[in-house]
């Protein structure tokens, strides 16, 4: 998937990431494990499987965003956040998707959470102040 993505063949990348996700799908995890998952209590092989699943869904979401497939990208991000609720990349991408879907209040909420969790994330801080000033200007009108 990464090779296709780097060549800007986003549809092909998504197909590869989808295959990876299918391969990494383990129903026993979905059926037996509480969500959100405390991965570190799981056996090492399951921890690795979940880490790879997070990467595949996160990459797939990025490729979907490139194709402006916002609903699909949001579904992929939800899968990441189900496993890692505080995943930095997924939270940032979620805020971008919500902005594209004109859900600014939700995007701001996600960015506030992101900047609390990751205070050194400058792009998130910039994005948050940009959105807050947009929101202020729209309410002044």
C-alpha positions as CSV (number, residue, x, y, z in Angstrom):
1,X,0.0,0.0,0.0
2,X,2.8,2.4,0.9
3,X,4.4,2.0,-2.5
4,X,1.1,2.9,-4.3
5,X,0.5,5.8,-1.9
6,X,4.0,7.2,-2.6
7,X,3.2,7.1,-6.3
8,X,-0.1,8.9,-5.6
9,X,-2.1,5.8,-6.7
10,X,-4.5,6.3,-3.8
11,X,-7.1,3.9,-5.0
12,X,-4.6,1.1,-5.4
13,X,-3.1,1.9,-2.0
14,X,-6.6,1.7,-0.4
15,X,-7.1,-1.8,-2.0
16,X,-3.8,-2.9,-0.5
17,X,-4.6,-1.5,2.9
18,X,-8.0,-3.1,2.8
19,X,-6.5,-6.5,2.0
20,X,-4.0,-6.0,4.9
21,X,-6.9,-5.1,7.3
22,X,-8.8,-8.2,6.2
23,X,-5.7,-10.3,6.7
24,X,-5.1,-8.8,10.2
25,X,-8.8,-9.2,11.1
26,X,-9.2,-11.5,14.1
27,X,-12.8,-12.1,15.2
28,X,-11.6,-13.5,18.5
29,X,-10.2,-10.1,19.4
30,X,-13.4,-8.3,18.4
31,X,-15.6,-10.8,20.2
32,X,-13.6,-11.5,23.4
33,X,-11.8,-8.2,24.2
34,X,-13.4,-5.2,25.7
35,X,-13.1,-1.9,23.8
36,X,-11.1,0.2,24.3
37,X,-8.5,-2.5,24.6
38,X,-5.7,-2.5,27.1
39,X,-3.4,-4.0,24.4
40,X,-0.5,-4.5,26.8
41,X,-2.4,-7.1,28.8
42,X,-2.7,-9.3,25.6
43,X,-0.3,-11.9,24.4
44,X,2.6,-10.4,22.4
45,X,1.4,-11.9,19.0
46,X,-2.0,-10.2,19.5
47,X,-0.3,-6.9,20.5
48,X,1.7,-7.0,17.2
49,X,-1.4,-7.9,15.2
50,X,-3.3,-4.9,16.7
51,X,-0.3,-2.5,16.1
52,X,-0.3,-3.6,12.4
53,X,-4.0,-3.2,12.2
54,X,-3.7,0.4,13.6
55,X,-1.1,1.2,10.9
56,X,-3.1,-0.3,8.1
57,X,-6.3,1.6,9.1
58,X,-4.4,4.8,9.6
59,X,-2.7,4.5,6.2
60,X,-6.0,3.6,4.6
61,X,-7.7,6.7,6.1
62,X,-4.9,8.9,4.8
63,X,-5.3,7.5,1.3
64,X,-9.1,7.9,1.5
65,X,-8.7,11.5,2.6
66,X,-6.6,12.1,-0.5
67,X,-9.6,10.9,-2.6
68,X,-11.9,13.1,-0.5
69,X,-13.8,9.9,0.6
70,X,-14.6,11.5,4.0
71,X,-17.1,9.0,5.3
72,X,-14.8,6.0,4.5
73,X,-11.9,7.8,6.0
74,X,-13.9,8.5,9.2
75,X,-14.8,4.8,9.4
76,X,-11.2,3.8,9.1
77,X,-10.2,6.4,11.8
78,X,-12.9,5.0,14.1
79,X,-11.3,1.5,13.8
80,X,-7.9,3.0,14.8
81,X,-9.4,4.8,17.8
82,X,-11.3,1.7,18.9
83,X,-7.9,0.1,19.4
84,X,-5.9,3.2,20.4
85,X,-8.3,6.0,21.6
86,X,-5.4,8.5,21.9
87,X,-3.6,7.7,18.6
88,X,-2.1,11.1,17.7
89,X,-2.3,10.7,13.9
90,X,-5.8,9.3,14.0
91,X,-7.1,12.2,16.2
92,X,-5.5,14.8,13.9
93,X,-6.9,13.1,10.8
94,X,-10.3,12.9,12.5
95,X,-10.2,16.7,13.1
96,X,-9.4,17.3,9.4
97,X,-12.2,15.0,8.2
98,X,-14.7,16.7,10.6
99,X,-13.7,20.0,9.2
100,X,-14.3,18.8,5.7
101,X,-17.7,17.6,6.8
102,X,-18.5,21.1,8.2
103,X,-18.6,19.7,11.8
104,X,-16.4,22.5,13.2
105,X,-17.5,22.2,16.8
106,X,-16.6,18.5,16.8
107,X,-13.3,19.1,15.1
108,X,-12.4,21.7,17.7
109,X,-13.3,19.2,20.5
110,X,-10.9,16.6,18.9
111,X,-8.2,19.2,18.5
112,X,-8.5,20.4,22.1
113,X,-8.2,16.7,23.3
114,X,-5.2,16.3,20.9
115,X,-3.4,19.3,22.2
116,X,-4.0,18.3,25.8
117,X,-2.6,14.8,25.1
118,X,0.2,16.0,22.9
119,X,1.2,19.5,23.9
120,X,4.2,19.6,21.6
121,X,2.0,18.9,18.5
122,X,2.5,22.3,16.7
123,X,0.3,21.5,13.7
124,X,-2.6,20.6,16.0
125,X,-2.1,23.9,18.0
126,X,-2.1,25.9,14.8
127,X,-5.1,24.1,13.4
128,X,-7.0,24.7,16.7
129,X,-6.3,28.4,16.8
130,X,-7.2,28.8,13.1
131,X,-10.5,27.0,13.7
132,X,-11.3,29.0,16.8
133,X,-10.7,32.3,15.0
134,X,-12.9,31.1,12.1
135,X,-15.6,30.2,14.5
136,X,-15.3,33.6,16.3
137,X,-15.5,35.4,13.0
138,X,-18.6,33.5,11.8
139,X,-20.4,34.2,15.1
140,X,-19.6,37.9,14.8
141,X,-21.4,38.2,11.5
